[in-house]
Amino acid sequence: MDELREALCSYVGALRHEGWTREATLATVRTLIATPVTPDGAIALTPIVRDALAELTLEWCQAEYDRLAAATA
């Protein structure tokens, strides 16, 4: 999970550096998390687990975006 968090935070940082808004960044991450890598991935996680993972990753991304915004303010 730490590797996933670090990768997502790096992605959020890159999007923010490119000028993406907080809302656009979070929408992109939400779509990324909700889309299975393969058709088989669609059944690998139950909807409850997928939703929980999406919420957790969005919390990480919100915190990272806000941290970066505060650091440059």
C-alpha positions, 0 to 999 in steps of 0.5 A: 500500500505504501508503494501505491500511495507514493506512486499516486502522490508522485502522479498528483505532484506531476499533475499539479506541476503541470497546472491541473486544478485540485478538482481535475486532479482528483477526477483523473485519479478517481477515473484511474482507480475505477478502471480495471487494468484488464477485463479480468481485473473487473472481477478481481475486486468486489465493488465494496473493496474497489470503493474503499480503495478509491476513497482511500486513494482519494484521501491520499491525493487530496492530502498531497495536493493540499500539502503541495499547495501549502508548500508553494503558498 
